[in-house]
């Protein structure tokens, strides 16, 4: 499956993590779906979040419960996403 769960990572119940994804120093709450080739570092992902393919979430970011982040987004530098938000494909590309 080629998923990397690196140190200081907690994954909740019933999560699905796509091939080629890596999660480190992060908390992913229950019932999350994480797409392929997605990187999550030093962030908190609340419950029932769906994250698409080729997404990067880094730098103390927090994703609120029930949020959907579509493919090809880059969230860095302490981004906060409110609950039940929908981030369209390529909408956020902070570098």
Secondary structure, 3 states (H helix, E strand, C coil): CCCEECCCCEECCCCEECCCCEEECCEECCCCEECCCCEEECCEECCCCEECCCCEECCCCEECCCCEECCCCEECCCCEECCCCEECCCCCECC
